[in-house]
Amino acid sequence: MIPPETPLGEVGERPLLERLHARIPKGTGVVVGVGDDAAAVETSALVLVTTDCLVEGVHFRREWSPPRLVGRKALTVNLSDVAAMGGVPRYATVSLCLPPDLALGWVDSLYDGLLERAAEAGVSLIGGNVARSRESIVVDVTLLGQAKRLLTRSGAKPGDLVVVTGTLGAAAEGVILLDQGARLDEEGHLAATGVWTETSGPAVVACLRAQLDPRPPLALARSLAERGMARAGIDVSDGLSVDLLEVCRRSDVGARIDAATIPIDPSAAGLARARGGDSLALALHGGEDYQLLLAVEPPQLDALRELARVWSVDITAVGEFVEGEPQLVLQDGGGTRPLAPGGHDHFRTVGGGEAKGEGG
Amino acid sequence: MIPPETPLGEVGERPLLERLHARIPKGTGVVVGVGDDAAAVETSALVLVTTDCLVEGVHFRREWSPPRLVGRKALTVNLSDVAAMGGVPRYATVSLCLPPDLALGWVDSLYDGLLERAAEAGVSLIGGNVARSRESIVVDVTLLGQAKRLLTRSGAKPGDLVVVTGTLGAAAEGVILLDQGARLDEEGHLAATGVWTETSGPAVVACLRAQLDPRPPLALARSLAERGMARAGIDVSDGLSVDLLEVCRRSDVGARIDAATIPIDPSAAGLARARGGDSLALALHGGEDYQLLLAVEPPQLDALRELARVWSVDITAVGEFVEGEPQLVLQDGGGTRPLAPGGHDHFRTVGGGEAKGEGG
């Protein structure tokens, strides 16, 4: 037994890899699993592939996020991408860059989260790679999935409704709470409320969980794509404004959204109000919501609402796609104004941070 | 036109991604390419998947390696893994972690190398991701391939020959040369000989190229696997001793190799001799050769030699697999002695470095 506080530099690359690989169960469809030059897996003829990584200091901080939740989120952000294509996730590879002074126990807990999330989603881990980094942890996941019917970003037509699942803004509020000292423990329970009183506990937990352990509507996404209930889809990762503009660009349409209909997360709204913040800006530009944004033909809305109810997901029509240039208009109160995208840019801002105000 | 010296922090994540994606041609079998939530590709029913990354300061240094060659090598190390399974490479995703002060031109050149190597190997890039890192560059590639007949690490039997392709030790000698100031330019031509005179130029170039732009025997690997000419295979990435022991462990056999037969790279041997180094240790433990190590039934050797000639690859039988525990024995001069694996461990050593002497 190697003590969990042992630094990786003392464990060594090969023993670490063997330790991690020994924990990975051999999944369905896996012909050759971890440990050979490459994995070999059975798939459908059409395969979905996506890759996304979490970088310490940019996407997470060690003091903000228990390693188990980092592991869960590293897989979740990729699950969200496959879901947004209408796919079923199947196989994942995990590439880790780890500094030599990192404790073995941290990596064990990261793998707890990865394996647990993989089991929940029916995903088999098929490849692992570890490399030394100088300072920061990088968790890079590539996910393979399969789909019968693809849901791309490019099918929206003028007159289609702009529909979002769930609520928006909680993940961005979660970053603010972390910055104020609020914390979850390894199990996802409240460990510290930071500057907030105990009575705010439930709202604080909701926003921290949205940030640290997001739950995209995976089953609904697959289900609505198979039924052809949406013409275009994207996951809301960069922020509603940025991701909606992306669908507009790919589909060569514009969009008009109504501020009053945007499903601002009630926990985020309450906390933002209490600190004098702008919860609409959080919902429009905060990002990391990992909800779905869909283009839906108006006659399909009722059937989609029915389907969403089966999966216990709320859906909201927040506007419509319109003829014209790929640009956004926001109806707010009586008037309308252009809406500039304002999602966060990881090259320009440092480590998450507060959602930026809208431009233009 | 953005000037190539512009730091990425000024370019921004989305414009950078769009710039890189615009360069990627849509390849055969690609149904949805870069730029949607996930790529969608056509494959065979059995898919190979491997992932490997290059980390700055661990696998490469910016002052040692032109970015175009980093791009080439990032794909090559994965091509080598798919080849060692007997597969044909098809699709690759590239995940980049880049510090905000890195110049745009560096990333453009990295992509020159990635795209060029992908075209050489018949691989389509299908996904790209960029994230900010604090300091170091990480180039993480996941490669999908397909195979009719798998070549795993676990099929070696007692009596099979240990066969290696090409020569060994040049890549490790290349690291020593880089440390002594020798350099290649962006095109792979000699830019500086370091401490060596001009007459050593060809040997210096050969070793630098082996380190910075390795060329695994991809076509031979696929061809011999399809014909079932080897019972087990692995690519020599960690060093002959480490990788051979790995085949022994997976196949539950031992191995005996003969020092006199090991195909030490002649350029590496000459340079090592001149500096008073041990070229046998380089060949046994140096690593990063990206040659194939195979378990071959003796009656197959002539046919394999014939096939290798077609692909202009040298092959050498260096020993045989034997009954018993997974361990290695080296015949050297008159005697035999146990051979401990001595490939480099990226968690324990800093940045490549000289091959370690063999243990016990």
Chai-1 contact restraints between the chains, C-beta under 6 A:
chainA,res_idxA,chainB,res_idxB,connection_type,confidence,min_distance_angstrom,max_distance_angstrom,comment,restraint_id
A,L8,B,F347,contact,1.0,0.0,6.0,A-B,restraint_1
A,G9,B,F347,contact,1.0,0.0,6.0,A-B,restraint_2
A,G12,B,D345,contact,1.0,0.0,6.0,A-B,restraint_3
A,G12,B,F347,contact,1.0,0.0,6.0,A-B,restraint_4
A,G12,B,R348,contact,1.0,0.0,6.0,A-B,restraint_5
A,E13,B,D345,contact,1.0,0.0,6.0,A-B,restraint_6
A,E13,B,H346,contact,1.0,0.0,6.0,A-B,restraint_7
A,E13,B,F347,contact,1.0,0.0,6.0,A-B,restraint_8
A,D36,B,T152,contact,1.0,0.0,6.0,A-B,restraint_9
A,D36,B,R153,contact,1.0,0.0,6.0,A-B,restraint_10
A,D37,B,D81,contact,1.0,0.0,6.0,A-B,restraint_11
A,D37,B,A84,contact,1.0,0.0,6.0,A-B,restraint_12
A,D37,B,M85,contact,1.0,0.0,6.0,A-B,restraint_13
A,D37,B,D235,contact,1.0,0.0,6.0,A-B,restraint_14
A,A38,B,L48,contact,1.0,0.0,6.0,A-B,restraint_15
A,A38,B,T50,contact,1.0,0.0,6.0,A-B,restraint_16
A,A38,B,D81,contact,1.0,0.0,6.0,A-B,restraint_17
A,A38,B,V82,contact,1.0,0.0,6.0,A-B,restraint_18
A,A38,B,M85,contact,1.0,0.0,6.0,A-B,restraint_19
A,A39,B,V49,contact,1.0,0.0,6.0,A-B,restraint_20
A,A40,B,L46,contact,1.0,0.0,6.0,A-B,restraint_21
A,A40,B,L48,contact,1.0,0.0,6.0,A-B,restraint_22
A,A40,B,L150,contact,1.0,0.0,6.0,A-B,restraint_23
A,V41,B,V47,contact,1.0,0.0,6.0,A-B,restraint_24
A,E42,B,A45,contact,1.0,0.0,6.0,A-B,restraint_25
A,T43,B,T43,contact,1.0,0.0,6.0,A-B,restraint_26
A,T43,B,V47,contact,1.0,0.0,6.0,A-B,restraint_27
A,A45,B,E42,contact,1.0,0.0,6.0,A-B,restraint_28
A,L46,B,A40,contact,1.0,0.0,6.0,A-B,restraint_29
A,V47,B,V41,contact,1.0,0.0,6.0,A-B,restraint_30
A,V47,B,T43,contact,1.0,0.0,6.0,A-B,restraint_31
A,L48,B,A38,contact,1.0,0.0,6.0,A-B,restraint_32
A,L48,B,A40,contact,1.0,0.0,6.0,A-B,restraint_33
A,V49,B,A39,contact,1.0,0.0,6.0,A-B,restraint_34
A,V49,B,I126,contact,1.0,0.0,6.0,A-B,restraint_35
A,V49,B,G127,contact,1.0,0.0,6.0,A-B,restraint_36
A,T50,B,A38,contact,1.0,0.0,6.0,A-B,restraint_37
A,T51,B,T93,contact,1.0,0.0,6.0,A-B,restraint_38
A,T51,B,S95,contact,1.0,0.0,6.0,A-B,restraint_39
A,T51,B,G127,contact,1.0,0.0,6.0,A-B,restraint_40
A,T51,B,N129,contact,1.0,0.0,6.0,A-B,restraint_41
A,D52,B,N129,contact,1.0,0.0,6.0,A-B,restraint_42
A,C53,B,S95,contact,1.0,0.0,6.0,A-B,restraint_43
A,C53,B,A131,contact,1.0,0.0,6.0,A-B,restraint_44
A,V55,B,C97,contact,1.0,0.0,6.0,A-B,restraint_45
A,V55,B,A131,contact,1.0,0.0,6.0,A-B,restraint_46
A,V55,B,S133,contact,1.0,0.0,6.0,A-B,restraint_47
A,G57,B,R134,contact,1.0,0.0,6.0,A-B,restraint_48
A,V58,B,R132,contact,1.0,0.0,6.0,A-B,restraint_49
A,D81,B,D37,contact,1.0,0.0,6.0,A-B,restraint_50
A,D81,B,A38,contact,1.0,0.0,6.0,A-B,restraint_51
A,V82,B,A38,contact,1.0,0.0,6.0,A-B,restraint_52
A,A84,B,D37,contact,1.0,0.0,6.0,A-B,restraint_53
A,M85,B,D37,contact,1.0,0.0,6.0,A-B,restraint_54
A,M85,B,A38,contact,1.0,0.0,6.0,A-B,restraint_55
A,T93,B,T51,contact,1.0,0.0,6.0,A-B,restraint_56
A,T93,B,T142,contact,1.0,0.0,6.0,A-B,restraint_57
A,S95,B,T51,contact,1.0,0.0,6.0,A-B,restraint_58
A,S95,B,C53,contact,1.0,0.0,6.0,A-B,restraint_59
A,S95,B,D140,contact,1.0,0.0,6.0,A-B,restraint_60
A,C97,B,V55,contact,1.0,0.0,6.0,A-B,restraint_61
A,C97,B,V138,contact,1.0,0.0,6.0,A-B,restraint_62
A,P100,B,F347,contact,1.0,0.0,6.0,A-B,restraint_63
A,I126,B,V49,contact,1.0,0.0,6.0,A-B,restraint_64
A,G127,B,V49,contact,1.0,0.0,6.0,A-B,restraint_65
A,G127,B,T51,contact,1.0,0.0,6.0,A-B,restraint_66
A,N129,B,T51,contact,1.0,0.0,6.0,A-B,restraint_67
A,N129,B,D52,contact,1.0,0.0,6.0,A-B,restraint_68
A,A131,B,C53,contact,1.0,0.0,6.0,A-B,restraint_69
A,A131,B,V55,contact,1.0,0.0,6.0,A-B,restraint_70
A,A131,B,H346,contact,1.0,0.0,6.0,A-B,restraint_71
A,R132,B,V58,contact,1.0,0.0,6.0,A-B,restraint_72
A,R132,B,H346,contact,1.0,0.0,6.0,A-B,restraint_73
A,R132,B,F347,contact,1.0,0.0,6.0,A-B,restraint_74
A,S133,B,V55,contact,1.0,0.0,6.0,A-B,restraint_75
A,R134,B,G57,contact,1.0,0.0,6.0,A-B,restraint_76
A,R134,B,S136,contact,1.0,0.0,6.0,A-B,restraint_77
A,S136,B,R134,contact,1.0,0.0,6.0,A-B,restraint_78
A,V138,B,C97,contact,1.0,0.0,6.0,A-B,restraint_79
A,V138,B,V138,contact,1.0,0.0,6.0,A-B,restraint_80
A,D140,B,S95,contact,1.0,0.0,6.0,A-B,restraint_81
A,D140,B,D140,contact,1.0,0.0,6.0,A-B,restraint_82
A,T142,B,T93,contact,1.0,0.0,6.0,A-B,restraint_83
A,T142,B,T142,contact,1.0,0.0,6.0,A-B,restraint_84
A,L150,B,A40,contact,1.0,0.0,6.0,A-B,restraint_85
A,T152,B,D36,contact,1.0,0.0,6.0,A-B,restraint_86
A,R153,B,D36,contact,1.0,0.0,6.0,A-B,restraint_87
A,D235,B,D37,contact,1.0,0.0,6.0,A-B,restraint_88
A,D345,B,G12,contact,1.0,0.0,6.0,A-B,restraint_89
A,D345,B,E13,contact,1.0,0.0,6.0,A-B,restraint_90
A,H346,B,E13,contact,1.0,0.0,6.0,A-B,restraint_91
A,H346,B,A131,contact,1.0,0.0,6.0,A-B,restraint_92
A,H346,B,R132,contact,1.0,0.0,6.0,A-B,restraint_93
A,F347,B,L8,contact,1.0,0.0,6.0,A-B,restraint_94
A,F347,B,G9,contact,1.0,0.0,6.0,A-B,restraint_95
A,F347,B,G12,contact,1.0,0.0,6.0,A-B,restraint_96
A,F347,B,E13,contact,1.0,0.0,6.0,A-B,restraint_97
A,F347,B,P100,contact,1.0,0.0,6.0,A-B,restraint_98
A,F347,B,R132,contact,1.0,0.0,6.0,A-B,restraint_99
A,R348,B,G12,contact,1.0,0.0,6.0,A-B,restraint_100
